[in-house]
Each structure stands twice: as C-alpha cells, then as structure tokens.
Amino acid sequence: MSRFDNQTVLVTGGSGGQGSSHVRAFHAEGANVVIGGIDAERGAALADELGTRARFVRLDVTDESSWSAAVLAAESAFGALNVLVNNAGVQNPPATIENTEQATWSRILGINLTGTFLGIKVAAPALRRAAGGVIVNIASTMGLGGTAHYAPYVASKWAVRGLTQTAALELGRDHIRVNTIHPGVIATSFIHEPAAGATAAIADFYSPEPFAIPRLGEPADVTRLLLFLTSSDASFITGSEYVIDGGLLLGPALPAPAA
C-alpha cells in the first residue's frame, strides 16, 4: 500500500518546476492529484500524462471564488480533499525599495501571501469534512532573512511564516496540521529565468560554491521533504518550519581538505 492511497492532494502552481515534481510524486504514491494553476495548456498536459487520478483546475489564487471552485472540483471528482500544498508563487524584478512600484508590491503579496491566506481559508472546511488533513505552505529562505532588491518577495514569505503558525493553532483541534517549507536556490525556471520586467535571474546572484552542500537544490529534494510532512509519519508536527537550502543560510563552509 502506498502512503497516499485514497487521499486527494491539491497543489497550486502544480504545472511549474517544483509543482510538477510534487504532483508526479504524490500521484506515484497513490494519491488523487488536483493540479491548480493558470496555465491551462501545461496543467491539462500534465493531467493527461498522469491519466487516471489526475485533474487540472484553473485556479487564480488571488480570487476567493476561484479557490471555492477548485476545492469543489476536488471534492466532486474524488470525494474529499486531504492535503493542500500552497506552492504557487512569483518573484519581483530586482529593485531597491525606493525603486519598487506599488503595483509590483501589491502583485507579489497578492499571489504569495493573499493566495496562501485564501487557500487556507477555503480549504479548511473541506479538510474538516474529511476528518482532518494537512496544509503545507511553500515559503523561502528569503522569509528567514533580509535580501536586498527583493523586498516584496521577502515580505510575502516572512508573512507566510506567521500565517502558518496562526493557522496551526486555529486548526489543530480539527486534526489539520499546517507547516512551512523554506527552499533555498532550487534549479527551476523560477531561479534561472528573470522575473517579468527583470533582466537578471535570481541564479545570477547565487553561486553554490560556498554552500556546505555545494550544488543547487533539485525539485525532488523539496518533494521528498513535502511527502514526509504530508504523510502520517509527521503526525506530531505542526506550526513548524523546515529549511532545505544545502547550508546557504549557514554562511560559507570550510573548503574541502587537500588530497
């Protein structure tokens, strides 16, 4: 028996680099998967690839009615919703606070923070109807320290931490666990391609050479942690933060000893 047999998992941003890794892994572990996102072509293609136990739903995470429709679609297709992964997120083009447009600020917080808030708000009753479940919010190492030129993204991910801990307190007695994962530099288009309106990508500012584990992360690294946190093996974990960054936040590692 697989870990997620007879469970239904909704992943936002489910056709992206990390999201598609999560979706495929949950499906391989027996779950029904609902791929939420705004890219209908990619989302539908992934659902078709997986075949049975997979559905794509168009989901604008900033719109509460879109969330309601997505949760209803999950319950209608598979009978219940057991796991929500708030994975959808966007980065801002790098700029100092003084040079950041208010529209950019509002857009980044709208997707990264308000989208996560709405997901918890709308999914919680469905998880309660399923007699409990799990929510995992994908944050960032940028939510654990300041980063110049990324104020909107940093602020959104810091706020997700407090939102997660508050939700854990409010939903714990309903047998709903809520945790965050803080990835570092993960090798996806999110890192390697400039944000809209930018000329430089986040990867341009980071070299893994000083990391204790001197490589970029892979989506599968995050996925393995996510599968643990959403499984029954993590049944005593809620309101917690998990950093997965190869040692980025630790500072430069000692060089390898000479041979």
C-alpha positions as CSV (number, residue, x, y, z in Angstrom):
1,M,0.0,0.0,0.0
2,S,1.3,3.4,-0.9
3,R,1.5,6.3,1.5
4,F,-1.3,8.4,-0.1
5,D,-3.7,5.8,-1.3
6,N,-7.3,7.1,-1.2
7,Q,-6.2,10.7,-0.5
8,T,-6.7,13.7,-2.6
9,V,-4.0,16.4,-2.9
10,L,-4.4,19.9,-4.4
11,V,-1.1,21.5,-5.5
12,T,-1.2,25.2,-6.6
13,G,1.3,26.2,-9.3
14,G,1.1,22.5,-10.0
15,S,2.5,22.5,-13.5
16,G,5.7,24.5,-12.7
17,G,9.1,23.3,-11.9
18,Q,8.6,22.4,-8.2
19,G,4.8,22.0,-8.5
20,S,5.0,19.3,-11.2
21,S,7.6,17.4,-9.2
22,H,5.3,17.4,-6.2
23,V,2.3,16.4,-8.4
24,R,4.1,13.5,-10.0
25,A,5.4,12.2,-6.7
26,F,2.0,12.3,-4.9
27,H,0.4,10.5,-7.9
28,A,3.2,7.9,-7.8
29,E,2.4,7.3,-4.1
30,G,-1.2,6.6,-4.8
31,A,-2.9,10.0,-4.4
32,N,-5.5,11.6,-6.5
33,V,-4.0,14.9,-7.6
34,V,-5.6,18.1,-8.5
35,I,-3.3,20.4,-10.4
36,G,-4.2,24.0,-9.7
37,G,-2.9,26.9,-11.9
38,I,-3.5,29.5,-14.5
39,D,-1.6,27.8,-17.4
40,A,-4.3,25.6,-18.7
41,E,-2.2,24.1,-21.5
42,R,0.6,22.9,-19.2
43,G,-1.7,21.9,-16.5
44,A,-4.0,19.9,-18.7
45,A,-1.0,18.3,-20.4
46,L,0.3,17.1,-17.1
47,A,-3.1,15.7,-16.1
48,D,-3.3,13.9,-19.4
49,E,0.2,12.5,-18.9
50,L,-0.7,11.1,-15.5
51,G,-4.1,9.8,-16.7
52,T,-6.3,8.3,-14.0
53,R,-6.5,10.1,-10.6
54,A,-5.4,13.4,-12.0
55,R,-7.3,16.6,-12.8
56,F,-6.4,20.1,-13.8
57,V,-8.4,23.0,-12.4
58,R,-7.9,26.6,-13.4
59,L,-7.0,28.4,-10.2
60,D,-6.3,32.1,-9.7
61,V,-5.0,32.0,-6.1
62,T,-5.8,35.7,-5.6
63,D,-9.6,35.1,-6.2
64,E,-11.6,33.5,-3.5
65,S,-14.3,32.3,-5.9
66,S,-11.7,30.6,-7.9
67,W,-10.5,28.8,-4.8
68,S,-14.0,27.7,-4.0
69,A,-14.4,26.3,-7.4
70,A,-11.1,24.4,-7.2
71,V,-11.9,22.8,-3.8
72,L,-15.4,21.9,-5.1
73,A,-13.9,20.3,-8.1
74,A,-11.5,18.2,-6.0
75,E,-14.4,17.0,-3.8
76,S,-16.7,16.3,-6.7
77,A,-14.1,14.3,-8.6
78,F,-12.6,12.4,-5.7
79,G,-14.9,12.7,-2.7
80,A,-12.7,14.6,-0.3
81,L,-9.7,16.9,0.0
82,N,-7.0,15.7,2.3
83,V,-3.9,17.8,1.5
84,L,-3.3,21.3,0.3
85,V,0.1,22.4,-1.0
86,N,0.2,26.2,-1.3
87,N,3.1,26.2,-3.9
88,A,2.1,29.0,-6.3
89,G,4.5,32.0,-6.1
90,V,6.1,34.7,-8.1
91,Q,9.2,36.8,-7.7
92,N,9.6,40.5,-8.2
93,P,12.1,42.1,-10.6
94,P,15.1,43.1,-8.5
95,A,14.9,46.7,-7.3
96,T,15.6,48.7,-4.2
97,I,12.6,49.6,-2.1
98,E,12.7,53.2,-3.3
99,N,12.5,51.9,-6.9
100,T,9.8,49.3,-6.4
101,E,6.4,50.3,-7.9
102,Q,3.4,49.9,-5.6
103,A,1.8,47.8,-8.3
104,T,4.7,45.3,-8.1
105,W,4.4,45.2,-4.3
106,S,0.7,44.5,-4.5
107,R,1.0,41.8,-7.2
108,I,3.7,39.9,-5.3
109,L,1.9,40.0,-2.0
110,G,-1.4,39.2,-3.7
111,I,-0.1,35.9,-5.1
112,N,2.4,34.8,-2.5
113,L,0.6,35.9,0.7
114,T,-3.1,36.6,-0.1
115,G,-3.1,33.4,-2.3
116,T,-1.9,31.4,0.7
117,F,-4.4,33.0,3.1
118,L,-7.3,32.3,0.7
119,G,-6.1,28.7,0.2
120,I,-6.2,28.1,4.0
121,K,-9.5,29.9,4.4
122,V,-11.3,28.0,1.6
123,A,-9.7,24.6,2.1
124,A,-10.0,24.4,5.8
125,P,-13.8,23.4,5.8
126,A,-13.1,20.8,3.2
127,L,-10.2,19.3,5.3
128,R,-12.6,19.4,8.3
129,R,-15.2,17.5,6.3
130,A,-12.5,14.9,5.5
131,A,-12.0,14.5,9.3
132,G,-8.6,16.2,9.1
133,G,-5.7,16.8,6.8
134,V,-2.5,18.7,6.1
135,I,-1.6,22.1,4.7
136,V,2.0,22.8,3.6
137,N,2.9,26.4,2.6
138,I,6.0,26.7,0.4
139,A,7.9,29.7,1.7
140,S,11.6,30.5,1.1
141,T,14.9,31.1,2.8
142,M,14.2,34.7,1.9
143,G,11.5,34.5,4.5
144,L,14.2,33.9,7.1
145,G,16.4,37.0,6.5
146,G,16.6,40.2,4.5
147,T,17.6,40.2,0.9
148,A,18.4,43.4,-0.9
149,H,16.4,44.2,-4.1
150,Y,13.6,41.6,-3.2
151,A,11.5,43.5,-0.6
152,P,8.1,42.4,-1.9
153,Y,9.1,38.7,-2.2
154,V,10.9,38.8,1.2
155,A,7.9,40.4,2.9
156,S,5.5,38.0,1.5
157,K,7.5,34.9,2.6
158,W,8.1,36.4,6.1
159,A,4.3,36.9,6.4
160,V,3.6,33.3,5.3
161,R,5.5,32.1,8.4
162,G,3.2,34.0,10.8
163,L,0.1,33.0,8.8
164,T,1.2,29.3,9.0
165,Q,1.7,29.3,12.7
166,T,-1.6,31.1,13.3
167,A,-3.4,28.5,11.1
168,A,-1.7,25.7,13.0
169,L,-3.1,27.0,16.3
170,E,-6.6,27.6,14.9
171,L,-6.9,24.2,13.0
172,G,-5.0,21.8,15.3
173,R,-8.1,20.6,17.2
174,D,-9.7,19.8,13.9
175,H,-6.9,17.4,13.2
176,I,-5.4,19.7,10.5
177,R,-1.7,20.2,10.5
178,V,0.0,23.3,9.0
179,N,3.7,23.7,8.3
180,T,6.1,25.6,6.0
181,I,9.0,24.5,3.8
182,H,11.7,27.1,3.1
183,P,13.6,26.1,-0.1
184,G,16.9,27.8,-0.9
185,V,18.1,28.0,-4.5
186,I,16.3,25.3,-6.4
187,A,17.2,24.6,-10.1
188,T,13.9,25.6,-11.8
189,S,12.9,28.3,-14.3
190,F,11.8,30.3,-11.3
191,I,15.5,30.7,-10.4
192,H,17.1,30.5,-13.9
193,E,14.8,32.9,-15.8
194,P,14.3,36.6,-15.0
195,A,11.0,37.6,-13.4
196,A,8.7,39.7,-15.6
197,G,10.2,43.1,-16.1
198,A,13.7,41.9,-15.0
199,T,16.9,41.4,-16.9
200,A,18.7,39.3,-14.3
201,A,17.6,35.9,-12.7
202,I,18.0,35.0,-9.0
203,A,20.6,32.4,-10.0
204,D,22.8,35.3,-11.2
205,F,23.2,36.4,-7.6
206,Y,24.0,33.0,-6.1
207,S,26.9,30.6,-6.5
208,P,26.6,27.3,-4.6
209,E,30.3,27.1,-4.3
210,P,30.3,28.3,-0.6
211,F,27.4,26.2,0.4
212,A,28.1,23.3,2.8
213,I,26.5,21.1,0.1
214,P,27.9,22.8,-2.9
215,R,25.2,22.4,-5.5
216,L,21.8,23.9,-6.4
217,G,18.9,22.1,-5.0
218,E,16.6,20.0,-7.2
219,P,12.8,20.0,-7.1
220,A,13.0,16.3,-6.0
221,D,14.8,17.4,-2.8
222,V,11.9,19.6,-1.8
223,T,9.4,17.0,-2.9
224,R,10.8,14.3,-0.6
225,L,10.5,16.6,2.4
226,L,7.0,17.6,1.3
227,L,5.9,13.9,1.1
228,F,7.2,13.3,4.6
229,L,5.4,16.4,6.1
230,T,2.1,15.4,4.5
231,S,2.3,11.7,5.5
232,S,1.2,10.1,8.7
233,D,4.9,9.8,9.6
234,A,4.7,13.5,10.5
235,S,1.5,13.3,12.5
236,F,3.0,15.1,15.6
237,I,4.4,18.1,13.5
238,T,2.5,21.3,13.1
239,G,3.4,25.0,13.0
240,S,7.0,24.1,12.1
241,E,9.5,25.4,9.6
242,Y,11.7,23.3,7.5
243,V,14.7,24.8,5.8
244,I,16.1,22.9,2.7
245,D,18.9,25.0,1.3
246,G,22.2,23.0,1.3
247,G,23.5,25.2,4.0
248,L,23.0,28.6,2.3
249,L,21.8,30.3,5.5
250,L,24.7,28.9,7.5
251,G,27.3,31.0,5.7
252,P,30.5,29.9,3.8
253,A,31.6,26.4,4.5
254,L,35.2,25.4,5.1
255,P,36.9,24.3,1.8
256,A,37.4,20.6,1.2
257,P,40.8,19.4,2.6
258,A,43.6,19.0,0.1
259,A,44.0,15.5,-1.1
